[in-house]
Structures are given as structure tokens and as C-alpha cells.
């Protein structure tokens, strides 16, 4: 009897320990799974409607829970710079090469798994800037409001009838706005950006004191009828055109810069391997096909075609800027634009 009691006690203790171990292990595994799912933070200037289906697809494929922090490209770059000692972001998704290159020290070098199939002009020659999509600068026009006014290029934006009716945001906060500033300088300066400032002065005068805070405000302002025209990136207007809304796209007859936006890994990314996986995902065939067929973007891959409702690149007057000169002059050009704009505003 005594031995039976001892055996019973031993068995009870063993069961308790086993249950405790199993519960502890299960809780540990749950904690690990939760930690594994919270392993990617993306800072992005892309519209949320654009981001949502792609993020959901990545989460579904990998089991990784993605946290997105939205903002203007300039604002997000400033935040990454402030967080250098203790990075929060793993990825910066969005922003043109012209905007990002002066802060290339903020990003890790990485060549994605799909680099061999990327078009030659969009290769990651810098080492840290994987190209995600091809983004022409365009003029977005509200067809309900434009009337008989012709919009074929930058010169048409100087029409007095458009004074105060042009949507544009600060090139200091928006990558697309900075691309338009570069585009203006080269197109209206006939290839010499310093000769384009006379146009910029007239353009700022016709803004009539309106300078918006984000590219989102630009395309929403035109779509909602607050402005007649807006200077924006192609995809923002193309989405509305595809839906049959009261919007048309004008490709500047003086010349269009079509530059890639980037997806880049933040220096000392807290979740480096998952950041690399995301860049491979974003440049993969399925995603690049989805952005062209459903999300109104031009792919950077050789094996993905442009949507039929977007004008072929061969039909657009494409011009090119000197990337090294733009890199060198970025801060000076933004400062000069702001000085011109605020001088005009005070007149």
C-alpha cells in the first residue's frame, strides 16, 4: 500500500511536470510565432489602395505580419535619418532615384533575386536601390472643369484662366513633385536646367499661393474638383482613368521624365532577411504583372507588358536628366524653388 501511494505521487508529479512542460512549450511556441509574424516594418509613400493588395499577398505567402508607416518620401527619409542609431524601419518603399540618391548612406546594399530580368535602364547600379516600377511624370486634368482650355504641356499651365487652379505640392516633401521640378527645368530649359528657372517663376506665379502638402492632396484635389489640373505621377491618374472617372492624362509635349521608383533596405534593418525576401517578392513576375494589370503601373521587368490603356513609351516625348547633376543640385534646387514660390506669394 505504501509503495502504491509513492508510485501514485510520483506519477502525479510526472503528469504535472509534463503538462507544465507542454503548456510552457506551447506558450513559448505561440510567443515565437507571434514574434516571427511581426517581422517587417515598411515606410512607404505609395497610396494605401496600392499597397494593400500587395502587402496582403506577401503576408499570405510568408506568414510575416507587415506594419506600414505612410508619409511623404521626404518626411520618411528624415525619419529614417533620425532613427539611424536605433532603426525602426526595414524597408523604404517608394521615392524616385533622384530623391533617394543623396541619402544613399541610409540604405543597405542588396541585389535582388530578379535583377537579371530587370530592364537595362532600371538595373540596380548603385547597389542599394532596387527599381520597382517605371513612373512617368504627367499632368492630370479634370475633364468636367477644363472646358475648351488645351493642356498639352507645361506651357499651357501658364494660361491665366488656370491661375489658382493648379494642384502641386512641395518638392521638399514629395518625390513626384521633385521629379516634376527636374522635368520642368530640363524640358523648359531645352536640356539646360539653369535655363528653366524663368519658366518656374511664371509657373509659381500661376499657382497663386497654393502649394499642397502631399501628392495625395494633388490627385484627390483634381479628382474632387478643387483644382482643374495637377502635376503628379502617372499611376495616380491612371487608376482614375481605368475606372472611367472624369480624368485624362496629358504627357508634356516639351518632354517627359520617366524615372523608376525604388524599394530599398534600411541600413541596419532589424529584420534583414525578411527585408530581402520582400524585395525579391516585389520584383517577382506575379507582383510585377499585378501592378500592370490591376494597379496601373509600368513594370521594370523585361517579361511584363504595359497596360493597353497607358500610352506606349514610344509615343511619349521622353527626355533624360543628368543623374549626377541632379544628385549634386537637389538641395539647392528645392531651396531655390521655395524662395521663388514664397516671393511670388508675397507679391
Buried (B, 14 or more C-beta within 10 A) or exposed (E): EEEEEEEEEEEEEEEEEEEEEEEEEEEEEEEEEEEBBEBBBBBBBBBEEBBEBBBEBBBEEBEBEBBBBBBBBBBBBBBBEEBEEEBBBBBBBBBBBBBBBBBBEBBBEBBBEBBEBBBEEBBBEBEBBBBBBBBBBBBBBBEEBBEEBEBEBBBBBBBEEBBEBBBBBBBBBBBBBBBBBBBBBBBBBEBEBEEBBEBBBBBBBBBEEBBBEBBBBBBBBBBEEBBBBBBBBBBBBBBBBBEEBBBBBBBBBBBBBBBBBBBBBBBBBBBBEBBBBBBBBBBBEEBBBBBBEBBBBBBBBEEBEBBEEBBEBEEBEEBEBEBEEBBEBBEEBBEBBBEBBEEBBEE
